[in-house]
Amino acid sequence: MKGKTRKYRGSSTFGKGKKGNRGGGSRGGRGRAGFHKHKFLHLLKYEPDAYGRHGFKSKRDNKIEIKIINLAKVVEKYGDLEMVDLKHEGYDKLLGKGNVEKPFKIVVAQASQRAREKVEAAGGSIITE
């Protein structure tokens, strides 16, 4: 007696007709259907992390990032200007690394004490809003 596979060699449809074995019913439903019923063992064996929460959420993810700039960069980028609007440029805080020889008028949301001292010593001012 011939086996079923051997019997249908050469036949493109294997006795299923033109559409048979191509619908959602032949795979037990479409997509993830049946994962809590007849495909449950497949879920446990091959996709154990399919449901639920995994890992943890770091507290660092919730921190607001402040965009900073040093005085040295301000002098390098905007050295030819007299007034610099760092808020408009996208910076939140001015830090005091670097030296200032020219008086600047700087608009920024926050500035460190050292940055204020250096700018005011050069004859400039910092406006915080």
Beta strands, then each sheet from edge to edge (+ up, - down):
strand 1: 68-70
strand 2: 83-85
strand 3: 93-95
strand 4: 105-108
strand 5: 110-111
strand 6: 125-128
sheet 1: 1+ 3+ 5+
sheet 2: 2+ 4+ 6+
end
